[in-house]
Amino acid sequence: MSGQASRKQNQDAFTKSLHFLKYRPRSRREINRYLENKGFSPSEISDAIERLERYRYIDDKEFARIWIENRTRNRPRGEFALRCELKEKGVSDEITEKMLADFDEVEPAWFAVLPRLERWCGLEPIELKKKIYDYLRRRGFSYPTCEQVFKRAEKHLGL
């Protein structure tokens, strides 16, 4: 491949990456997979990723921070689920540990359950506990968090 053709392919990989980033932040691995699926060579992918990092369009630490923040606000997940999601997105365990070091899942769990309490208010306490635990466990929240949210729900409902 000539130098000019190679530069064009590198530019195409970079441009496609920018388009992919237009919708939401992406991890390094997501960009890599995307470009592989588009048929770019390893060197073209590497060049594109280096440029994206140089211009700070991708940064796995910032991606993890934004992911956790958005999940907490929009679709709350527990620490376990967040770890799994970040691993799936290709964020290193080291970055994930740093980003979740101060994560308190009790408030996101409460805000996940709160809209459902109106529907569940007529349940017996044991049934309410099962609903809350099942709902939160499916979203990756820990048992201690489930217990705290259940106790808070009891107070909230005056049980």
N, C-alpha and C positions, 0 to 999 in steps of 0.2 A: 504494500500500500504506500502510495506517495505521501510525502510530508503534508501536503495540502489536504489530501483526503483524510489523513489521520487527524489533523487539526479540526476538520469539519465534523468527524465522528465524535471527537472529544467535546466539541461545542454542542453537538446534538445531545450527547449524554447529559451535559450540564443543563441545557435548556429543558430537556424532559424532566430532570430532577427539580428544577424550579417550578415547573408546572405541577408536579406531584406535591410539592411543598405548599402550593397555593391554598389548599383546602384545610390543612392543619399541620402543625409541626410534626416532624418525622424523626425517628432515630436513624443512626448510621446504618444499621442492619436493614431497616425498611427500605432505605434508598438503594442499598446494595441489591436486595432482592428484586426491587422494581426494575432496576437497570438490567439485571441478569435476565429477567423475563422479557425485556424489550430486545434482547439479543446483543447487548454490548459486550465487548471483550473485557477481561479482567483489568487490563491496563487503562482502558477508557473509563471503566467504573472507578478505578482508583484515582485517576486524574480528576474526575468530576467530584468525587467525595472530598478530595484534598482542597479543591477550589471552594466547595460549599463550606468546609470547615474554616478555611482562611477568611472567607467573607462572613463567617459566623451565622450562616443559614442553618447549619446543623450543629448541635451540641447535645450530646446524650444527657448530660447533667441537667441542662435547662429543659430538655424534653421531658425528663422524669419529673421535674418540679411542676411543669405545666400539666402533665398527665394527672398527677396526684391532686393538684388543685382543682382541675376540671371535674375529676371523678368525685371529689369531696362535695363540690357544689352542685353538680347536675345528676349524677347517678352514683350515689355513695356506695363504696366498696370498703371492705375491711382490709386490714394490713395483708392478710394472706392472699386475697384476691389481687390486690395491687402488686404484690411481689410476682405473682404468676403472670399478670398482664405485662409488666415491665420486662420480665424474662422473655416472654413471647415476642416482645417488640425489639429484643436484642440489647437491652440495657444491661450493663455488667452488674454482677452481684455487689461489687464494691460501691458503685454509684447508687444502686437501690438501697443498700444499707445506710449510706449517708443521708439520702433523701427521706427515708422513713424513720430515722433515728428519733425524731421528736414528734412523730405522728401519733395523735390521740384519736382513736377510732370511735370513742363513745359519742361525741357530738354528731358526726356523720351518721352513725347508727340511729341515734334518736331522730334526726331529721328524715331518715329513710322510713321509720316506723310511724312517725307522727300523723301523716295524712291517712293512714290506715286505721288509726285508733277509733275513729268515729264509727267505722263499720264493725269493729271488733268490740265495741263498748258493752254489748249485751252478753258477751261470753262469760262463762264461769272462769275464775282465775286460772285453773289448770289448763283450760282450753286456750285462754289468752296467752299463757306462757308458751304453750306449744306453737301457736301461730307466730309469736314474736321470734322465738328461737329458730323455727324453721325458716322464716323469712330472712332473718339476718345471717344464718349459717349458709344459706344458698348464695349470699353475697360476700362471703369470705370473712365475716366477723367472728371473733373469738367467743368462747363460752363465757368468760368473765364479762365481756362487753354485753353479751345477750342478757346476762343476769342483771347488770346495772340498768340496762334499758327497760327490762321487765319491771324492776322495782320503781323506776321513774314513771312508767306507764300506769302502774297501780296507783301511785300518788296522784297522777294527772287525772285518772278516772275516778278517784275517790273510793278505791276498793280497800 
